Amino acid sequence: MKTIELVSKITCPVCGHSKTEEMPTNACQWYYECESCKTLLRPLKGDCCVFCSYGTVKCPPVQEGNKCCG
């Protein structure tokens, strides 16, 4: 049985700032504001959430082998 990770480090593609964040288990996070440069991050095309696009760990539903929030 695979352990689901609930923490991911998001890295801003604009300024490179990174921050460790806890991922929600009951919803997708479609927006994330970089606390350093204030850029509003959105998922890249084909990704379901900001954690799948910019995080070190994919969101919990994707880790489980499901479509995110689907």
MODELLER restraints for C-alpha pairs under 7 A, 6 or more apart:
rsr = mdl.restraints
at = mdl.atoms
rsr.add(forms.Gaussian(group=physical.xy_distance, feature=features.Distance(at['CA:4:A'], at['CA:60:A']), mean=6.23, stdev=0.5))
rsr.add(forms.Gaussian(group=physical.xy_distance, feature=features.Distance(at['CA:4:A'], at['CA:63:A']), mean=6.49, stdev=0.5))
rsr.add(forms.Gaussian(group=physical.xy_distance, feature=features.Distance(at['CA:5:A'], at['CA:60:A']), mean=6.94, stdev=0.5))
rsr.add(forms.Gaussian(group=physical.xy_distance, feature=features.Distance(at['CA:6:A'], at['CA:22:A']), mean=5.72, stdev=0.5))
rsr.add(forms.Gaussian(group=physical.xy_distance, feature=features.Distance(at['CA:6:A'], at['CA:23:A']), mean=5.33, stdev=0.5))
rsr.add(forms.Gaussian(group=physical.xy_distance, feature=features.Distance(at['CA:6:A'], at['CA:60:A']), mean=6.77, stdev=0.5))
rsr.add(forms.Gaussian(group=physical.xy_distance, feature=features.Distance(at['CA:7:A'], at['CA:20:A']), mean=6.76, stdev=0.5))
rsr.add(forms.Gaussian(group=physical.xy_distance, feature=features.Distance(at['CA:7:A'], at['CA:21:A']), mean=5.68, stdev=0.5))
rsr.add(forms.Gaussian(group=physical.xy_distance, feature=features.Distance(at['CA:7:A'], at['CA:22:A']), mean=4.46, stdev=0.5))
rsr.add(forms.Gaussian(group=physical.xy_distance, feature=features.Distance(at['CA:7:A'], at['CA:23:A']), mean=5.82, stdev=0.5))
rsr.add(forms.Gaussian(group=physical.xy_distance, feature=features.Distance(at['CA:8:A'], at['CA:20:A']), mean=5.62, stdev=0.5))
rsr.add(forms.Gaussian(group=physical.xy_distance, feature=features.Distance(at['CA:8:A'], at['CA:21:A']), mean=5.61, stdev=0.5))
rsr.add(forms.Gaussian(group=physical.xy_distance, feature=features.Distance(at['CA:8:A'], at['CA:22:A']), mean=6.47, stdev=0.5))
rsr.add(forms.Gaussian(group=physical.xy_distance, feature=features.Distance(at['CA:8:A'], at['CA:23:A']), mean=6.98, stdev=0.5))
rsr.add(forms.Gaussian(group=physical.xy_distance, feature=features.Distance(at['CA:8:A'], at['CA:55:A']), mean=5.51, stdev=0.5))
rsr.add(forms.Gaussian(group=physical.xy_distance, feature=features.Distance(at['CA:8:A'], at['CA:56:A']), mean=5.34, stdev=0.5))
rsr.add(forms.Gaussian(group=physical.xy_distance, feature=features.Distance(at['CA:8:A'], at['CA:57:A']), mean=5.05, stdev=0.5))
rsr.add(forms.Gaussian(group=physical.xy_distance, feature=features.Distance(at['CA:9:A'], at['CA:18:A']), mean=6.36, stdev=0.5))
rsr.add(forms.Gaussian(group=physical.xy_distance, feature=features.Distance(at['CA:9:A'], at['CA:19:A']), mean=5.35, stdev=0.5))
rsr.add(forms.Gaussian(group=physical.xy_distance, feature=features.Distance(at['CA:9:A'], at['CA:20:A']), mean=4.02, stdev=0.5))
rsr.add(forms.Gaussian(group=physical.xy_distance, feature=features.Distance(at['CA:9:A'], at['CA:21:A']), mean=6.04, stdev=0.5))
rsr.add(forms.Gaussian(group=physical.xy_distance, feature=features.Distance(at['CA:9:A'], at['CA:55:A']), mean=5.19, stdev=0.5))
rsr.add(forms.Gaussian(group=physical.xy_distance, feature=features.Distance(at['CA:9:A'], at['CA:56:A']), mean=5.34, stdev=0.5))
rsr.add(forms.Gaussian(group=physical.xy_distance, feature=features.Distance(at['CA:10:A'], at['CA:18:A']), mean=5.46, stdev=0.5))
rsr.add(forms.Gaussian(group=physical.xy_distance, feature=features.Distance(at['CA:10:A'], at['CA:19:A']), mean=5.52, stdev=0.5))
rsr.add(forms.Gaussian(group=physical.xy_distance, feature=features.Distance(at['CA:10:A'], at['CA:20:A']), mean=6.24, stdev=0.5))
rsr.add(forms.Gaussian(group=physical.xy_distance, feature=features.Distance(at['CA:10:A'], at['CA:51:A']), mean=6.72, stdev=0.5))
rsr.add(forms.Gaussian(group=physical.xy_distance, feature=features.Distance(at['CA:10:A'], at['CA:54:A']), mean=5.29, stdev=0.5))
rsr.add(forms.Gaussian(group=physical.xy_distance, feature=features.Distance(at['CA:10:A'], at['CA:55:A']), mean=4.21, stdev=0.5))
rsr.add(forms.Gaussian(group=physical.xy_distance, feature=features.Distance(at['CA:10:A'], at['CA:56:A']), mean=6.62, stdev=0.5))
rsr.add(forms.Gaussian(group=physical.xy_distance, feature=features.Distance(at['CA:11:A'], at['CA:17:A']), mean=5.59, stdev=0.5))
rsr.add(forms.Gaussian(group=physical.xy_distance, feature=features.Distance(at['CA:11:A'], at['CA:18:A']), mean=4.21, stdev=0.5))
rsr.add(forms.Gaussian(group=physical.xy_distance, feature=features.Distance(at['CA:11:A'], at['CA:19:A']), mean=6.70, stdev=0.5))
rsr.add(forms.Gaussian(group=physical.xy_distance, feature=features.Distance(at['CA:11:A'], at['CA:54:A']), mean=5.75, stdev=0.5))
rsr.add(forms.Gaussian(group=physical.xy_distance, feature=features.Distance(at['CA:11:A'], at['CA:55:A']), mean=6.49, stdev=0.5))
rsr.add(forms.Gaussian(group=physical.xy_distance, feature=features.Distance(at['CA:12:A'], at['CA:18:A']), mean=6.37, stdev=0.5))
rsr.add(forms.Gaussian(group=physical.xy_distance, feature=features.Distance(at['CA:12:A'], at['CA:34:A']), mean=6.37, stdev=0.5))
rsr.add(forms.Gaussian(group=physical.xy_distance, feature=features.Distance(at['CA:15:A'], at['CA:37:A']), mean=6.64, stdev=0.5))
rsr.add(forms.Gaussian(group=physical.xy_distance, feature=features.Distance(at['CA:17:A'], at['CA:36:A']), mean=6.48, stdev=0.5))
rsr.add(forms.Gaussian(group=physical.xy_distance, feature=features.Distance(at['CA:23:A'], at['CA:59:A']), mean=6.77, stdev=0.5))
rsr.add(forms.Gaussian(group=physical.xy_distance, feature=features.Distance(at['CA:25:A'], at['CA:60:A']), mean=6.31, stdev=0.5))
rsr.add(forms.Gaussian(group=physical.xy_distance, feature=features.Distance(at['CA:27:A'], at['CA:69:A']), mean=6.38, stdev=0.5))
rsr.add(forms.Gaussian(group=physical.xy_distance, feature=features.Distance(at['CA:28:A'], at['CA:49:A']), mean=5.79, stdev=0.5))
rsr.add(forms.Gaussian(group=physical.xy_distance, feature=features.Distance(at['CA:28:A'], at['CA:69:A']), mean=6.13, stdev=0.5))
rsr.add(forms.Gaussian(group=physical.xy_distance, feature=features.Distance(at['CA:29:A'], at['CA:49:A']), mean=5.36, stdev=0.5))
rsr.add(forms.Gaussian(group=physical.xy_distance, feature=features.Distance(at['CA:29:A'], at['CA:50:A']), mean=6.13, stdev=0.5))
rsr.add(forms.Gaussian(group=physical.xy_distance, feature=features.Distance(at['CA:30:A'], at['CA:42:A']), mean=5.70, stdev=0.5))
rsr.add(forms.Gaussian(group=physical.xy_distance, feature=features.Distance(at['CA:30:A'], at['CA:43:A']), mean=6.23, stdev=0.5))
rsr.add(forms.Gaussian(group=physical.xy_distance, feature=features.Distance(at['CA:30:A'], at['CA:49:A']), mean=4.94, stdev=0.5))
rsr.add(forms.Gaussian(group=physical.xy_distance, feature=features.Distance(at['CA:30:A'], at['CA:50:A']), mean=5.75, stdev=0.5))
rsr.add(forms.Gaussian(group=physical.xy_distance, feature=features.Distance(at['CA:31:A'], at['CA:40:A']), mean=6.51, stdev=0.5))
rsr.add(forms.Gaussian(group=physical.xy_distance, feature=features.Distance(at['CA:31:A'], at['CA:41:A']), mean=5.56, stdev=0.5))
rsr.add(forms.Gaussian(group=physical.xy_distance, feature=features.Distance(at['CA:31:A'], at['CA:42:A']), mean=5.01, stdev=0.5))
rsr.add(forms.Gaussian(group=physical.xy_distance, feature=features.Distance(at['CA:31:A'], at['CA:50:A']), mean=6.47, stdev=0.5))
rsr.add(forms.Gaussian(group=physical.xy_distance, feature=features.Distance(at['CA:32:A'], at['CA:40:A']), mean=5.69, stdev=0.5))
rsr.add(forms.Gaussian(group=physical.xy_distance, feature=features.Distance(at['CA:32:A'], at['CA:41:A']), mean=5.06, stdev=0.5))
rsr.add(forms.Gaussian(group=physical.xy_distance, feature=features.Distance(at['CA:32:A'], at['CA:42:A']), mean=6.80, stdev=0.5))
rsr.add(forms.Gaussian(group=physical.xy_distance, feature=features.Distance(at['CA:32:A'], at['CA:50:A']), mean=6.81, stdev=0.5))
rsr.add(forms.Gaussian(group=physical.xy_distance, feature=features.Distance(at['CA:33:A'], at['CA:39:A']), mean=5.62, stdev=0.5))
rsr.add(forms.Gaussian(group=physical.xy_distance, feature=features.Distance(at['CA:33:A'], at['CA:40:A']), mean=4.44, stdev=0.5))
rsr.add(forms.Gaussian(group=physical.xy_distance, feature=features.Distance(at['CA:33:A'], at['CA:41:A']), mean=6.01, stdev=0.5))
rsr.add(forms.Gaussian(group=physical.xy_distance, feature=features.Distance(at['CA:34:A'], at['CA:40:A']), mean=6.50, stdev=0.5))
rsr.add(forms.Gaussian(group=physical.xy_distance, feature=features.Distance(at['CA:41:A'], at['CA:50:A']), mean=6.88, stdev=0.5))
rsr.add(forms.Gaussian(group=physical.xy_distance, feature=features.Distance(at['CA:42:A'], at['CA:50:A']), mean=5.80, stdev=0.5))
rsr.add(forms.Gaussian(group=physical.xy_distance, feature=features.Distance(at['CA:43:A'], at['CA:49:A']), mean=4.95, stdev=0.5))
rsr.add(forms.Gaussian(group=physical.xy_distance, feature=features.Distance(at['CA:43:A'], at['CA:50:A']), mean=4.69, stdev=0.5))
rsr.add(forms.Gaussian(group=physical.xy_distance, feature=features.Distance(at['CA:43:A'], at['CA:53:A']), mean=5.56, stdev=0.5))
rsr.add(forms.Gaussian(group=physical.xy_distance, feature=features.Distance(at['CA:44:A'], at['CA:53:A']), mean=5.78, stdev=0.5))
rsr.add(forms.Gaussian(group=physical.xy_distance, feature=features.Distance(at['CA:47:A'], at['CA:53:A']), mean=6.09, stdev=0.5))
rsr.add(forms.Gaussian(group=physical.xy_distance, feature=features.Distance(at['CA:48:A'], at['CA:68:A']), mean=5.86, stdev=0.5))
rsr.add(forms.Gaussian(group=physical.xy_distance, feature=features.Distance(at['CA:51:A'], at['CA:57:A']), mean=6.75, stdev=0.5))
rsr.add(forms.Gaussian(group=physical.xy_distance, feature=features.Distance(at['CA:51:A'], at['CA:58:A']), mean=5.64, stdev=0.5))
rsr.add(forms.Gaussian(group=physical.xy_distance, feature=features.Distance(at['CA:51:A'], at['CA:59:A']), mean=5.85, stdev=0.5))
rsr.add(forms.Gaussian(group=physical.xy_distance, feature=features.Distance(at['CA:52:A'], at['CA:58:A']), mean=4.54, stdev=0.5))
rsr.add(forms.Gaussian(group=physical.xy_distance, feature=features.Distance(at['CA:52:A'], at['CA:59:A']), mean=6.04, stdev=0.5))
rsr.add(forms.Gaussian(group=physical.xy_distance, feature=features.Distance(at['CA:61:A'], at['CA:67:A']), mean=6.34, stdev=0.5))
rsr.add(forms.Gaussian(group=physical.xy_distance, feature=features.Distance(at['CA:61:A'], at['CA:68:A']), mean=5.12, stdev=0.5))
rsr.add(forms.Gaussian(group=physical.xy_distance, feature=features.Distance(at['CA:61:A'], at['CA:69:A']), mean=6.92, stdev=0.5))
rsr.add(forms.Gaussian(group=physical.xy_distance, feature=features.Distance(at['CA:62:A'], at['CA:68:A']), mean=5.63, stdev=0.5))
